[in-house]
Amino acid sequence: MSLRRSFWNGLYEYAATRADFVDVYGDPSGRKTNSDTWTSFGVGSEICHPDGTLNIRGGYIAVDLYFTDAFQYSKLYGMKDSIERILSDLGEVIWDEPDADKKNRHLWVRRGVDFSGDMTEAYRWMTDGLLAMRNVYELLG
């Protein structure tokens, strides 16, 4: 089994044990096997969704809010200080510039991971991060 499949299967199994996660995103344990570098969790919005990402070669995992609506992203960017406080326990917060010449924008946080070890801490971090991103999304009202 590929490392990506193994990671996502482990994340879904771990997240399913977390009542706080299941309350917000539903039970992920029935999701189909994922061999991609990312997975998305819906918040019922077309303009934005939380994602989890893994970069094995780069040695990190990340959580982000992926925006297809530049106006809503700019609105969130206007709350930058508050949002960075909400996300500060997760690590360094990285923003796309609101006026960047690109179709989509991301707000993300990443964390280094040794993929040869136990992944429980990585699953905990990503689950916490996806919950935090949901809280950030809620600020858009």
Secondary structure, DSSP 8 states (H G I E B T S, - for coil): --HHHHHHHHHHHHHHT-HHHHHHH--GGG-----SSEEE---S-SSEEEEEEEETTTTEEEEEEEES-HHHHHHHHTTHHHHHHHHTTT--EEE--TT-SSS-EEEEEEEE--TTS--HHHHHHHHHHHHHHHHHHHTT-
